[in-house]
Amino acid sequence: MGARDGDDSATAGSTLGYALLSLLTRGPATGYQLASRVKAPIGHFWTAKHSQIYPELARLAAAGWVRAAEEAGPGPRAKKTYELTPEGLAALRAWLVVPPVAQPRSEITLKAYAANSGDPAAMAALYGDLAAQAARTLAEYEQDAADMRAQGMDDPAHPRFGNYAVLLMGLESQRVVHRWSAWLAASLDGGAPVPYPHPPAPRDNGY
């Protein structure tokens, strides 16, 4: 089964497949639990549609990368719990060291490219709202990061160190979004050049 790095489609060997394998390194889980875990911490930087997860799990099982154990569920359907197989772990380890080839796509960045074609006031409001949203997300992420450090998750030996690393990527991304969107809103609102703000100096803890 060939890997398709950067492909977000629900095919075995896609980025989604490796995301699910990564989640299963934390232990067995149902499809519902995996869908919840995709939202956090992976949701700090990458998302997947709920409807993609179950077909992808079926493909991973067919490839022998995960195995499913069935038991009676609360409804008419059996409850399936998925577990990573040695073959799946080997595939994940091989994929981890392959350089990524996908380029991120950003609708909000594309709209900035065409900003001159829009109404300046409406565009300024759009990016002002984006800056405010990023500020709220930043506050949430910073609290999460503090909680993780208090639990020792910033130690590479901690089993949840990856969660902390992902959260920091989310933090850095939101800082850039906040700074950039606030600058863009001010530029469009004033109709004149506005100096781009420099990143603030690192805090004592580096973040």
GUFI-989628 format. One record per residue (C-alpha): x, y, z. Coordinates in pm, whole numbers, plus 32768, in hexadecimal, padded with zeros to 4 digits. Last residue first. Layout:
// residues N
XYZ ...
This chain:
// residues 207
829D8C0C89AB 84098C128A15 83C08BE48B88 843F8D428BD5 836F8DD18ABC 83F18DF6895A 84078F5B88D1 82D58FCC880F 82C38F8A8698 82F590C985CD 81C1918B856A 819391D983F6 81A3934D83C1 805793D5833B 8040946081DA 7F0095268195 7D9194DC815B 7D4D94F382CE 7C5A93CF82E6 7D1292FA81E9 7E6193288298 7DD092FA83F6 7D1E91BA838F 7E59913682E7 7F2D917B841B 7E3090D084FF 7E228FAA840C 7F9D8F838406 7FD78F9B857E 7EB78EB585D8 7F038DB684C7 80738DB08528 80228D7D8696 7F228C748637 80268BAD8579 81218BC28696 80208B46878F 7FAE8A2B86AE 811589BC8683 813989CC87FD 800588F08820 809B87EB8739 81DA87DA8807 811087B78948 8040869988BE 817F85F48841 820C85FE89A3 80E885268A15 81B883F38A6F 82AD84D48B2F 841A84958AD0 842485D189FA 83D5869A8B38 82DE87B18AE4 81CB86CC8B6A 823F87008CCF 80DF87278D57 811588998DA6 819D88BF8C45 805688348BBE 7F8589248C8F 80548A4C8C16 802989DA8AAE 7EB089BB8ADA 7EA38B1B8B6B 7F698B9D8A44 7E858AE38954 7D4A8B8189E4 7DDC8CE189E3 7E578CAE887F 7D008C38880E 7C638D768892 7D6A8E4D87E7 7D3C8D8A86A2 7BC78DD386AA 7C098F4586DD 7D018F4A85BC 7C098E9584DB 7AFA8F8E8536 7BE390AB84D7 7C318FF28395 7AC58FE9832E 7A82914B83AA 7BA191D082D7 7B16911581A9 79BF91AD81DF 7A51930A8202 7B3392E180D2 7A1E92597FED 7AC0914B7F1C 7B9691457DE3 7CCA91D07E90 7CB990AE7F88 7CF88FA97E78 7E3A8F207F11 7D9D8F478069 7C878E5D7FF9 7D8B8D567FA1 7E1C8D7580FE 7CC58D3C819D 7C928C0B80C0 7DD58B6C8136 7E6C8A3A8090 7F9989978133 80A38904804D 80CA878C8049 821F86EE8015 827586788172 83D585EA81A4 83C6847181EE 84468428834E 82F283ED83ED 827A831582CB 836481F38320 830181FD848E 819181FE842F 81BB80D48349 82728013845A 8160806A8554 80587FF18460 81107EAB8428 812F7E7985A1 7FB57EAC85B8 7F067FE08643 7DBD7F9886F3 7C5A7FF38697 7B277FC28772 79E77F7486B7 788F7F88875A 778E7EAE86AD 76647F5C8612 74FD7F488693 7541804387A9 75F1803D88FB 770C7F6E8869 77567DFB886A 78C37DB28831 79AC7DB88708 7B297DBF8709 7BCC7E7485E5 7D2F7E4B856A 7E0B7F5D84DD 7F1D7F6583D4 7EA97E218332 7E577EC881E6 7CE77E6E820C 7CED7F078369 7D84804982E1 7C7B805181D4 7B63802282D3 7BFB813183AE 7BFC821C8283 7A8D81D9823E 7A43822B83AD 7B11836B83B9 7A9E841D8280 793B846C82F6 79C4851E842A 7A7B8614834B 7BEA86438394 7CA987628432 7E1087D68454 7EC888D98528 7E3788ED8686 7D4087E1861A 7E4D86DF865E 7E28872087D4 7D03871D87D1 7C01870086B8 7C9C85BD8634 7C7285338792 7AF9854C8779 7AF58491862D 7BD8838A86C8 7AE8835B87EA 79C4832E86FA 7A868234862B 7ACE816C8763 7C218173880B 7D4C8099885C 7E7F814888F0 7F50828488CA 7FF581F28793 7E9181EE870C 7E97836686DD 7FC8834D85FE 7F23823B852F 7DF6831F8503 7ED4843D848D 7F8A834B83A7 7E4282ED8303 7DDA845782E3 7F2384A98238 7ED2839A813D 7F548235814D 7DF9819F8146 7D188290808C 7C2B8390811F 7CAE84BE8065 7D9F85A98117 7EC28562802E 7FFF860580B6 80C684C780A6 802583B57FD9 80B282738063 80A9813D7F8C 800080008000 
